[in-house]
Amino acid sequence: MDIVLEVFDTYMADYCYAKAIPASGASILTQGVKHVASSTFSSLREGATPAPGYAYRSSTSFFSLEPSQYVYQSAWPRDSIYRQALSLYLITWLFGVVVYFICATASYYFIFDHATFTHPKYLKNQVRLEIEQTMASMPIMSILTTPFFLAEVRGYAKLYDSPSSAPFAQYNYLQFPLFILFTDFCIYWIHRTLHHPMIYKRLHKPHHKWIMPTPFASHAFHPVDGFSQSLPYHIYPFLFPLQKVAYIALFIFINFWTIFIHDGEYVANSPVINGAACHSMHHLYFNYNYGQFTTLWDRLGGSYRKPNDELFQRETKMGKEEWERQTREMEKIVKQVEGDDERTYVDKDEMTRLQKKTL
């Protein structure tokens, strides 16, 4: 995250902190040299000594961003732990909101099958409710996430910059499948634990409000639930080496994937990939397909449910017979898992209007 923080500092935060928390005139000269020599705290930990005058050291060898004069003008220098914590919180929250709306909206308009609106288990005002849940959860999830990013920036993770710093040359390629396998394994068990009766109703039930989710349901969690399932992503770089740019790419990929498995477009008819069809089985039938990326751990754990073949054909996917079968089984399972179904589904008048809209 030090690369992201440097970009944020250079193009936004230096100016904002200079205006919001200005340094005194006397301290600008003394603090400026001390703190601008390195763009991140991690490089100071490596023993870099600021030279007299102006010096700059980038967070990565792949590019260099020359700071503006505003970097000298705040009482909170770039390596202040308070400034870093606040900046990382804002990055996590605001960047998450931007990615969520851009990707979920694009998926909603260009990929998501709007015929889902007429499914008997589609909720009244569902998209608005999904967005409201997400907006309420993201600030809290960001607070819980910030300490991990702060520890990374301050040099405590096993992140490395140059590919030559990898444990061995092939590791630069192996880190991707290793990251997927590790996080998929951990998320499987975290997700399965969240379905334990003592935990489900307190934490995971809000995400299962969406029986037929839209892409906007991708981040619509109870904040502790969402954070719990993100923990493996944050723990991994403290346990295993991970290249900095690869880490950013994987972080973006995770957000894309979370939206992908909620978009209702059942293209991945694969026994290995946990695509939207597998995840729809989870939302419909609750106790199956806990995995995030693959079906491996569900198969080993006895919780895999193969998506119905009808889901991969347009004519039968949205057919009345398939929907009635889904509804009957889902209602039985909801009774077992939750008791009374407290959801408010689309009424007949609204369904008629939505049917006309999707034609």
N, C-alpha and C positions, 0 to 999 in steps of 0.2 A: 504493500500500500504506500510505500514511500514515494514511488513514481507518481501515483495518482495525487498524493499530497503535494508533491513539488509542482505539478501542473496547476493544481488548485491554488497554491500559494502564489505562483507567478502571475496568473491571469485574473485572480479575484481577491484572494485572502490578504495579500500584502497591502493592497490599497484599503481594504475594509478595516483591517486592524490598525493601520496608520491613522485612519480617520476616527475610529471608535475608541482606540486606546493609544493616543499619541505619546511618544516619548518626550521627555523634557529636552530642551535645547542642549544642555550640557551632556546628557547621556547619549545623544545621537552619535556624537563623535566616538565615545568610548565603547558603546554597545555595538555600533554598526560593524566595526572590524571584528569584534569577538564572535558575532553570531552569523554573519553572512558568509563566512568562509566555507560553510557546509550547508547544503540545502536540507539535510536530514540529520537527526541525532545519531543514526547508525554509523555515519561516516566519521563523526567525532569519536565514537567508541573505538574506531580503528586506529586512532592515534594521529589524526590529521591536526596539524598546528597552523592556525591562521597566520599568514604572513602580514607584515605591516602594509597598510593600505587596503585595497580591495582584492579579495580572493573569492573564488567560487568553485564549488565541487558538486557535480551533478549526482543525483541518486542512481543513475544508470550510465553505462558506457555507450548506450545506443543513441542517445541524443543529449543535447545540452540546452538549457533554457536560461538565458541571462536575466537575472532579476532586475526589476526597475528600482528607481531611487526610493520607492515606498518601503522596501525591505528594511531600510535603516530607521524608519520613522515611527515605529510602534514600541511601546513599553513591553509588549509581548514579542520577543524575538521568535524566529522560526523553530528553535529547539526548545521553547517553553512547553512543558508537559501539559499545562492548562490550555494553551493555544492549540497544540496538537490534538488533544482530546476533543475540544470543541469543533475543530475543523473536521476531524474524522467522523464525528457524530453527524455533522451537517452533510458531509459527502455521502455517508451511508444512507441517511434518510432521503435527501433530495435526489441523489443519483438513483436510488431505488424507486422513488416515485416516478421519475422521468422514464426510466427503463420500463417500468410497469405499464404506464399509460401508452407509451409508444408501441411496445411490442404487443400488449394485450389488445389495444385498439386495432392495430394492423391485422392481428389474427382474427379478431371479431368480425371485421368487415371483409376480409379476403379469404379466410380459411374456414372459420366456424360455420357449421350448417345451421342456418336460421330456422329450418324446419323443427329444430329442437324446441322452439318456443311453444309448439303445440303438443309436446309430450305431456301426458297427464300428471307427471311429477315435476314439471317446471313450475317454479314459484312465482307468485305475484310480485312484480317489481324486482325480479331477481338481480338483474344487472346492477341496479342502484344499490341494493343491499350488499352485493359482493364488493362494490367499490367502497361503500361506507365502512364495511368490516376491515378492508385493507387499509384505508386511511387512518382508522383508529388504531390499528395494530403496528403500522410501520414505525412511528416515532418511538414506541416502547421497544420494539425489536432492535432498533438502531442503538438505543441506550445499552441494551444487553450485549450487542455486538462490538461496540466501540472499544472496550478493554482489550479484546483480541487484536484489533487493528493497531491500537496504541503500542502494545507489546511488540508487534512486528516492526513498526516504524522505529522503535527504540532499540532494535537490534537483538531481540531475544528469540526470534524464530530462525529456522534453518533455510531461509530464503537466500538464494545466491543470484548474482547478476550475470556474469560471463558464463557462457556454455562450457568454457574450459574449467570452470570451478565445480562442475558436476563430479560426483564420486567416481564415475567412469563415463567414457564418451557415449555409450549406448543409453545411459540413464536419461539423457535429454529427450529421448523418445519414450523410454519406459515409464517416465513419470506420469504420463497421461493415463495409460491403462491402470497403473498402480493407484492413482488418485481416484479413478472411477470405482475400482474394486473395493478399496478401503471405505470410501464414503457410502457406496451402495450397501455394503455389509452393515455398517454402523446405523445407517438410516433405517434399514430393514428392522433392526431390533428396537430402535427408538420408536419407530412408527407402530410396530406391533405392541410395544409396551403401552403406548398411548391408547390402545384399544382395550386395555385391561379395564374391567368394569369400575374399579375404584378411581381410575384416572380419566376415562373417556368423557364422562359427562361434565367434568370440571374443565378440561382443556381441549379435547379433540372434537367434541360435538359441534362447535361452531363451524368447523370446516366441512363437516358432513351434513350441514344444513342443505348443501347443494347436491341434490340427487342427480340432476342432469346439469353439470357445471358448464359455465361459459369460460372463455379465457380470463375474464376478470375475477374468477374464483381462484386463480393460481396462487395468489398471495393473501387470500381471505381466510386468515387463521386467527385463533386466539394468540396474542403475542408470545406467550410462553411456549405454546405449541410450535409456532413458526420458528422461534429461536432454537428450540430443542432439536428440530429436524435439520437446522443449519449447522449445529455444533461440529459435526465431522469435518465440514469444509474448513472451519477455523482451527480445529485441532491438528489437522494433517501437517501443516508447515512447521509446527512445533515438534513433531515427531520424525518427519522425513524431509530430506532436502527437496526444494521446489524452486524452479527458476522464476524470477520475479514477473517477467512478461507472461510466462505460461500461467502463473497464478492469476493474473488479471484476466487472461483469456478464459480460463476455466470458470472464474467467478461470473463472467458475462454469459458463458455457455449454460451455467446452472440456471440463471434467470430465464434464458430462452427455453430450456428444457422444461422447467416448471410450467411455463405457459403452454408449451407443446402438448404435454400430457393432459391438459384440460381443454383442448380446443375442439374435441368431439369429432375430429377428422381421423377416421380409423384407417390409416394407410400402412401402419407397421404390423402386418399380419405375420409376426415372427415369433418363434418359440423362445427367442433369447431377449429381444428388446422389450422393455416395459413401456410400450407406447400408450397412446390415448385410449385405445380399446381396452387394454389391460387395466388402466387406471379407472376407466368408466365402470368396469366390473367392480372395482373397489368402492366407488361412490354408490353404486346400486346395491351391492350385496355386503358391504362393510368388512367382512372378515377374510378377505382374500387380497392377494396382490399388494403386499406392503412395500415392495421394492421401489426404488427411485429410477434406476437406469436399466436394470436387467431383471430377468425372471429367475436368476440363479438361486438366490437365497430363498425365494418363495418355494421353488421346487425342492430344495434341500430341507426347508422347514415345514413342508406339507401344506402350504397355504396358497399354492398357485391355482388359479382358475382360468382355464383357457377361454378367451372371448368367444362368444357364439359366432358361428360362421356367417350368420345373417347380418352381422354388423359390417361386413366388408362388401356388401352389395347394396347399392343405393335403393333398389326396389324393396328390399326386405328390412334394411336398417331402420327406416322410418315407417315400416308397415304397422298396421293396427294390431296384427297378431303378435308381432314381436314386442310391441309396447305393452300389450295386455299381459303377456307372460312375464315381462320385467316387473310390472306393477304388482302382480300377485305375489311373486317371490319377495320383492322388496318390502311389501307391507308386512309379511310374516316375520322377516328378519328385524325390521324396525321395532316391532312389538317385543321381540326378544331382547334387543340391544338397548332401546330407549324407553320402552313402555308406550304411552300414548304419543302419537305423532302430532307435534305442536306446529308443524309447518303450515303455511297458508299457500295453497296452490292456486294457479290461474283458474278463474271461474269460467263458465261456459261462454258468457258474452265476450270476455277478454280473449278467450281462445279462438272464437269466431273471427274477431278482429285481427288476431295474429295470423290466422290461417290465410286470410285475404292478403295480408302484408307479405307473406312468404311466397305467394303464387307468382 
